[in-house]
Amino acid sequence: MSRKERRSAASATSPARNPGLDRPRRGALWLFGRATTALALVLGLIALGTAGFHVLEGWPWFRSAYATLMTVTTIGAEPENQLSYPGQVFNILMMVLGFGLVGFIMAMIAQGVIEFELGTFFGRRRMEKEIARITDHVIICGAGRVGRRLALEVDARNIPLVIIEQDGAKARWAQEHGLPVIIGDATNEAVLQQARIEHARGLASAVTSDAQNVYIVLTARGMAPRLPIVTRASEEHAESKMIKAGATSVISPYTYAGLRMARTLTRPNVQRFIDVAFSSLNDGDLDIQIEEVRIADRSKLAGSTLAESDLRHRLGVIILAIRSEAQGLDFNPKADRKIAPGDFLIAMGESQKLKSLESLAGV
């Protein structure tokens, strides 16, 4: 089974994370259901009245339908002296049914509106409570094309996140995907506080405007001096300004796109491997990922060498590098390299085997 099939099967069996937040889809289903029911009742009443007047009064079908419509709309079928006694009784019945149908439709619409508004209110309250408790999360500023892809990648790795977006239409995308979203300006300190920036693991500023990205970085850096901040830059001259503003790293979508296109043309197999290894959302059959795994103090791997841990044979993962505060990045470490608490193992392997490595690391 391919990764795409596994993800499809998982999504089919997993409940939605925030079903109360899917307003557009629920609203459309509600409107369609109520309209279908009301139309069916109206057509049924018209059909009943037309058949009744045709049988009781012997009127042609068109006149019977006309009389039914006038009765249901409370205008009256015909002058009273043109109706027989059974026709008058049937006309009274039609008027009562017409009044009842109008009242029923009004009550049905009112109930639907109340349910929809209450569902929206409680869904929003649920989301606010979720954000109020969130920790060790990623804050994504902007739900445009870059922000959406970033949010899907982060969510695919089961990392909590909060999206900040000013545009209500873009914010609805996050709501439809069950992702916590705050509708507001990310340059506002109050909005960043609502996103619990002091408890976040990182912030990504992915709005289109370079100037706004600079303001977001400045505001976030002032509130969280040690927070890793990644931002996008459309213009090359903006990168240095963002670094000065406090960004940890700056990514240019256009530069990245150019490099990727060049690799695709000149080294297509290398680019394919990079796509497979670094994307959680690729649709290939090859389940390979590159992850960083932190060694906890209680880990069974702490204090052992790479040879002693024998991770390649035990788990089928390859240790590409080890990063530590004391030694920095050790690429292609030797077999006698000791694993210490706090080290980050840069490992490559199948997703399930990487999870086994995380368990050994004490994650």
Summary of the structure (lengths in Angstrom):
residues: 363
radius of gyration: 31.8
end to end distance: 27.7
largest distance: 109.5
contacts: 1048
relative contact order: 0.07
helix: 58%
strand: 13%
